[in-house]
């Protein structure tokens, strides 16, 4: 009996489950990355006019005036919106199995005896009816659970444009 229970445990395709989990995570990771790249493209292609500079001038009499620089079209990435990138931080497979094996043996014996007695003559017969039954039962219950955890990660450093400021104003 113990050998069959051990065989049941060996028949659980754990390497296949781990392989399928790993391939599923790789495929899901690729889909997440592709989604983030598509989001980055949409953010780069969407522009809006922005005033990037404003000058505040305080006159000698204390009055304040403002002058805006002309609006410039900038992308949402240039504004600072970045797509969210995710990665799988953890994956867990839990498998629980209950195996119950039963064996029962049933033996029935029926014995019959017939005897005849007559004048100096007698006869006897014995009959035996034996039946033997052996019953096997097996119950297997199993559950499995898959848990994954995603965490956001910063976008690749080269995705964000580097801002270089060139100030051509005369020095004061």
Rosetta blueprint (number, residue, H / E / L):
1 X L
2 X H
3 X H
4 X H
5 X H
6 X H
7 X H
8 X H
9 X H
10 X H
11 X L
12 X L
13 X L
14 X H
15 X H
16 X H
17 X H
18 X H
19 X H
20 X H
21 X H
22 X H
23 X H
24 X H
25 X H
26 X H
27 X H
28 X H
29 X H
30 X H
31 X H
32 X H
33 X H
34 X H
35 X H
36 X H
37 X H
38 X H
39 X H
40 X H
41 X H
42 X H
43 X H
44 X H
45 X H
46 X L
47 X E
48 X E
49 X E
50 X E
51 X L
52 X L
53 X L
54 X E
55 X E
56 X E
57 X E
58 X E
59 X L
60 X L
61 X L
62 X L
63 X L
64 X E
65 X E
66 X E
67 X E
68 X E
69 X L
70 X L
71 X L
72 X E
73 X E
74 X E
75 X E
76 X H
77 X H
78 X H
79 X H
80 X L
81 X L
82 X L
83 X L
84 X L
85 X E
86 X E
87 X E
88 X E
89 X E
90 X E
91 X E
92 X E
93 X E
94 X E
95 X E
96 X E
97 X E
98 X E
99 X E
100 X E
101 X E
102 X E
103 X E
104 X E
105 X E
106 X E
107 X E
108 X E
109 X E
110 X E
111 X E
112 X E
113 X E
114 X E
115 X E
116 X E
117 X E
118 X E
119 X L
120 X L
121 X E
122 X E
123 X E
124 X E
125 X E
126 X E
127 X E
128 X E
129 X E
130 X E
131 X E
132 X E
133 X E
134 X E
135 X E
136 X E
137 X E
138 X E
139 X E
140 X E
141 X E
142 X E
143 X E
144 X E
145 X E
146 X E
147 X E
148 X E
149 X E
150 X E
151 X E
152 X E
153 X E
154 X L
155 X L
156 X L
157 X L
158 X L
159 X L
160 X L
161 X L
162 X L
163 X L
164 X L
165 X L
166 X L
167 X L
168 X L
169 X L
170 X L
171 X L
172 X L
